Amino acid sequence: QVQLVESGGGLVQAGGSLRLSCAASRNIFSINTLGWYRQAPGKQRELVASITSGGITGYADAVKGRFTISRDGAKNTVYLQMTSLKPEDTAVYYCNAQYGLLRTNGWGQGTQVTVSS
């Protein structure tokens, strides 16, 4: 199993920046894929960014060029650097881990990001 703990959410004005952190309970290089998802009120949860154990990253079109996913193996932590934030980025952001042969999903508790206009 993998436990994930997010931090770094908050309230920011449009155009501002935030960095989210997700601390994992095991070696992140043993996790197939780590990702950040978000869910806005009344909407489905959507993938924002991901990084594989091999370091391949992917982004949703809505955040390309503004968000960056990265990791620190020494801290077993994955980050989401968010810049040029927009009100439509407002959501609860969740860290996700897919691990093991069955690609089991693990989720963090979520962290609220609110962008004011």
N, C-alpha and C positions, 0 to 999 in steps of 0.2 A: 504494500500500500504506500501511497504518497500523501502526505499532508501538505497543504499549501496555505500560506498566510500572506494576504495582500496588505499593502499599506500605501499611503501617499495620496489618497484621494482628497478632495476638498472643493472649495468654491474659488473660482477664478474668473476674471473678466475675459471677454472675447479678445483674442489676440495673445493671450497669455500662455504660460507653459506650466506643465506639471510632470512629475516623474512618478510612476507607479512602480512598486517593488513587489515581488512575489518570492517569498522564501520557501524552498522545498525541504522536505524532511530527509531527502536522500540525494545522492550524487546526481546532479542534473544531466550529466552525460550518459547516465543509464536510462534516461527517459527518452522515448522515441521522439516526441514532439511536445514542446511547451508553447502555450498560446495564450493570448488575451482575447476575451470575448466581452461584449457589452450588451446590455439590455436596457432599452429605454421604456418608459411607461407605455403600455399598450402595444408594444412591439415584440417581435421574436428576438431571442438571443442571436447575435451575429458575431462571426469571427472578425477580429480586427487585425491581428498580427500573429505570426507563429514563427518558431525557430526549431529546426530539427536538431537531433543530437550531432549531426554533421555540420551544423552551422548554417544551413540553408534557411533563408528568411522569406516570408511572404506577407503581403499586406492587402487589406481590402482597398478597393479603388478610392473609397471616400477618405482614406487617411494617407495614401501614398504621398510621400514628400513632406508630410507633417509629423508623422509618428515614426519612431525607431524602436525596434525591439533589440535587446542585447542581453548578455548574460555574464555572470561572474562565477566561474566554477569554484573558486576558493570559498565563496560564500553560499554556493548552491542557490543563487538568486537570479531571477530573470527580471528585466526591467522593461518598462514601456515609457519612453520619453515622448511626451506629447507637446507639440508646439503649434503656434497659430491656431489655438483652440477656437472652436465655433460653438454657438449655442446648441447646434444639432449634435454635438459630441456629448451632450449631457446624458448620462446613463449610469447604471451600476456596472462596474468593470470587474470581470471575473478572470482569475487565472485558471488555466486548464493544463492538465498533464495527461498525455496518452502514453501508456507504458505497458511493457510486457508483450508476450506473443499475441495475446488476445486484444491488445490495444485498449486496455481498461482505461476508463476516464476517471480522473480525479478533479475535484473542483475546490477552489477556495471559497471563502464566505462572501466575497465581493467587497468592493469599495466604491463609494459614491463619488462621482465627478459631476460637478455642476458648473456650467459655463454661462455667465450672465452677459446679456447684450448691452 
